């Protein structure tokens, strides 16, 4: 059976340019065998969702260090819904306080959020647990 | 190698060495022992010099901290000008000796608070400044001839600085009395921090316009803070931080000379900004090497004659990227070591990070501990009693030399790529930094590098600390303020000044007086940036990872 590779869009929404995390994650996922597209900087949620659909990704991962996470995650989810692309998962990382993580996850504004110090093992195994079973069905 | 050294080496090799690796935070391997053999080439007069004497390895002043302590300058700013003004007055009342303004992302990127792209970001990572009105509020009841103010602003530096100078004018304080610093370092934005607006050429023009205007009108102002801080935060090693920052510095010197300025007219106002990471001796070697390289190049390559042109004066901030989310109180300890390295390296001013900055903007309590860390360092540890106490250490001098040699090697590579702008276009810096950041992360994951609380010594329970929250109402209040301003001001005057600015941008005259006219008319930052974008265009990067 030929397994399709997991496709990920790593996005950097908002005006902030601190891209160290986004780039390290992008490379980490690539090394883990995924196909990674990096959006580049200063993207609007609209641009990210459009790219995700165009590139037919399984997952969007966004890095937010600007404190704007409470508006960015809900907005991306809302746009995915509008575009009938709710099957695309959304994960994120950055300087996000625990309290906000809980409320974003509970409200369904993201599937998983990671904070500084998260390891690639943690992130990769989360992605695989979510996506590998569904991938095997697609032949 | 001397017989003496070999004798010791034999004994060392006969004993067990614990599992290393023995390398710095930048992955530089370190020998078990340094001795006279390592530092044999050092000539005191040529390579060190006394403090305040060429090549300034030991410090830029003859008396250093015996004369005056470093400026304790905590970077702060959040919400709107009203809240930040209160924080500044609090910090000044706590014994802080200089102000340092953090702006929010829309201000940094040249958008007004009511622009759609500003949505959700107003007042989040710094203070929102849209017009002269906000700048006046920001410094209300703070006399601008009594404080020195550092402003972390780059792409729109010409506009924000003009607002500051005009706000002082409104307080009745003439420009020549103002002291402070604007970051104004666009090259490191293309390289690392990525908050650019215009392409390189017009950006460099705005910078040299500031140099020229300040020389005539605001002579005590540091017109640029050439920054390694962000390069390091993006993942660079200590050596890369040193080399890329100095290369940027030389690029500004060359731009100033090319714009027709005499090197000695602007070089004395160039200042620097470095990171201080946790690897103690590596940081100290970096600062000492930086002063020596700068002095040597300024004198020998650029022909500077004035002593002040040779002096590398710098601000330091402890490493935000070294802080950990888990067990955040440990960050107080990291910051304290980093602060000591900066002081032993001879910094002129210092910001110590608060323990909670990895999670949010700092709370007042966390900021106070960070400031107290500097005060303990200054008044209790005794490291300030004698100047450059590590000089002559076999290890520190060897490491300082190694830093200088490594930097020269990088300068050659950058030259081969056509200088800093050429190297940016080739993605040279960006790739070097991304590679170093990735290597560092891999070292942590493989546990070759231990970070307390991250990959060892982990607490199962999550620590809870109180974090500062920005009320979402802040954004609405600021949006309303700028909208109201746009209604109430003399819009004909605004339009005239913006038209004048546009015409001037097409020519080659110094733009600062035109920007100041628009500022006086209460034109907003976003309006001025929009006019300049029409003429200058916008920068786009080809991202690499």
Interface residues (C-beta under 8 A of the other chain):
Chain A: X14 X15 X16 X17 X18 X19 X20 X22 X23 X24 X26 X27 X28 X38 X40 X41 X42 X44 X66 X67 X68 X70 X71 X72 X75 X95 X96 X97 X98 X115 X116 X117 X119 X120 X121
Chain B: X105 X106 X108 X109 X111 X117 X118 X119 X120 X121 X124 X125 X189 X193 X194 X195 X196 X233 X234 X235 X321 X323 X324 X325 X326 X358 X359 X360 X361 X434 X437 X438 X441 X444 X445 X451 X453 X454 X455 X462 X464 X467 X470 X472 X541 X543 X545
